[in-house]
Amino acid sequence: MKVRKGKVVVFSLLVIAILATVGLTTQQVIKNLTLGLDLQGGFEVLYEAKPLDKGQKITPQVLASAAGALQKRIDVLGVSEPEITVEGKDRIRVQLAGVTDPKKARKILGKPAVLTFRAPDGKKILMRGTDLAEGGAKQDYDQNGRPAVMVKFKDKEKFAKYTREYVGQPMPIYLDDQQLSAPVIQEPILNGEASITGNFKAEEAKQLAELLNAGSLPVKLKELQSYAVDASLGKASLQDSLIAGLYAVGFIFLFMIGYYRLPGLIAVVTLVAYSYLVLLTFSLLHVTLTLPGIAAFILGIGMAVDANIIMYERVKEEMRIGKSIPVAVKSGSKRSFLTIFDANITTIIAAAVLFYFGTAGVRGFSVSLIVSVLVSFLTAVALSRILMNQLLKANVLKNPGWFGVKEDEIGEL
Amino acid sequence: MNSKIDFVGNRKWFFLISGVIILAGVLSLLVQGLNLGIDFKSGTRIDITMDKPVGQQAAQAQLEKMGYANPDVTTGGNGQIVVFQTTETLDSGKVEQIRDQFSKAFHQKVQVEEQKVDPVVGRELARNAIISVLVASLGIILYVTLRFEYRFAVAAVLALFYDALFIISVFSLLQLEVNLVFIAAVLTIVGYSVNDTIVIFDRIRENMDREKPKTWEELTALVNISIQQTLVRSINTVLTVVFAAAALYLFGGESIKNFSFALLLGLFSGAYSSICIASQIWVGWKWRSMQRPKSVPGS
């Protein structure tokens, strides 16, 4: 049979196109990946929402508004791309990449920040933080030059009424359960403005003003879990796992080419495409890549190669019983398809169940499992067949040795 | 074609060995349990990474100086990582104190990773993982029953349980730390184990359709040949995945060492259980069902 050069060219162009795309755009794809806190450093906390007072119920609406309030507070912290997720019935997870001062983050996030102006007995609540005008709190200094927080109420009349009622008496101001100050009302305040002094520094007063403007939390937040990691440690983990990945991929490539020869080479091309497509999917779906996620990805390369191995073994078997190379390739790929299909569907079933029942970490893991199985179908099965078929049609596959099959192994049909 | 290795003939040995391993594991689980990491306990864990190695005792002494009685300290990564665990919930101020203390005492820059946990979350995750494995098993049984037959399905799931139990047993015997990442490793293996078993079962089914064995000898020969036909694939797949897991174990850094080790164990166990447990359970069961019609005369 004559060698058809056209098909060889198509084959080469396909391979070159794949390798070029991967080579040229991988860096961009990797840059767009969302890295988990364990890989870039940061602070994560899981809160349980508890009712502020007995009658309150934690409904999805309450949780959503608590998440909204947290979002506003994070803006105060100045963190880019915070992740706030509501989990289950009463949980809120906050992930702040790049935050290295968990102490400060905690202080700002978890405080209910309910401001109350109370009657002289300290019990009856007269005015609340919710009565403040929009953006009505700012840091300032009092007459003695001490840092203070100036607040402005929406309803001037109401405040005037109370200051008239309690004139000459103290009006304690509380933040949550803590009394900040108890100024004595000298004369009725008609302009709806008040100054809160406490034992704070200018920085703290500024923070309090920002907290008040961000609004109080509609619930009490209890810390269930927290995690903080230095950025440099995260970087080191990322580097370690990438090095491990390079070794793993190197070994797998060498093994596949050494054992399966020409088909092994095709497997290497499809694996490159596989790795690239999985990373691309991760970046498009905004899957957060964590350390276990990378481990699963590297392992996934090992598993994706299984589809190639199943097919090539089948092809070799068909060749050994005396079939010609084109016939062996065709029947080998056909017969191995259902095997690969059934084996992978069971993995997808397992991963889908994990996704349904799992919490955040496990979910990310199951998504990457599903993605890798689907992509491996595309590359190890479809792409691998397309490439192989080009070579078949080109009539260049003549020597069984190219498949790693020795002549003396081949029996009579 | 005859099989070179008589897998089915040795099935009693496989069952015996696997049984002994599982028994040892269950005993260990009952006696010493699992070395649960911070994820499943309440308290604080601080990982301090140093530039230069420090001894465990030196690290312990520093913490004692700060007022922690009998601190639980382990070192890893050639003594460069000091792990301090306590059942107390340390606030950030205390964590910072520890950072400063270590940085001063050992004259170097230190990097800190802190984790605080309420056990509710860890327990929930473990419970969810167990539920998922059970539900996933049901799903797999359903699918395999539809595509194959229920004997294959049950045998595959039993092998899957074996693999999960095997990893957990080894972690209990060696008292390696079990954390959330470990659960992820077990779940990966569960997926891998079924995948591996199905490939062999698929071949058995194909050969069954062709050969239609009547006697025990024919049936066992068929299973042996099916295993042998897929053996190279089983070995090669395990090899490639082992390359990956071993690279992770050797170069992937301290924090995923246990994860990679669990994977390595599971990969070997998964390949073993497909051949030596799943296939063997199936062959015994299948034979019994093939005999049944004959034992009832006239039917």
Interface residues (C-beta under 8 A of the other chain):
Chain A: D38 L46 P102 K103 R106 E223 L224 Q225 S226 Y227 A228 V229 D230 S232 L233 A236 S237 D240 S241 I243 A244 G245 Y247 A248 F251 I252 F255 M256 Y259 L291 P292 A295 A296 I298 L299 I301 G302 M303 V305 D306 I309 I310 E313 E317 R335 L338 T339 D342 A343 N344 I345 T346 T347 I349 A350 A351 A352 V353 L354 Y356 F357 G358 T359 G361 V362 F365 S366 L369
Chain B: T49 D91 S92 G93 V95 E96 Q111 V112 E113 E114 Q115 K116 V117 D118 V120 V121 E124 L125 N128 A129 I131 S132 V135 A136 G139 I140 Y143 V144 R147 F148 L180 V181 I183 A184 L187 T188 V190 G191 Y192 V194 N195 D196 I198 V199 D202 R203 E206 Q229 T230 V232 R233 N236 T237 L239 T240 V241 V242 F243 A244 A245 A246 A247 L248 L250 F251 G252 G253 S255 I256 F259 S260 L263
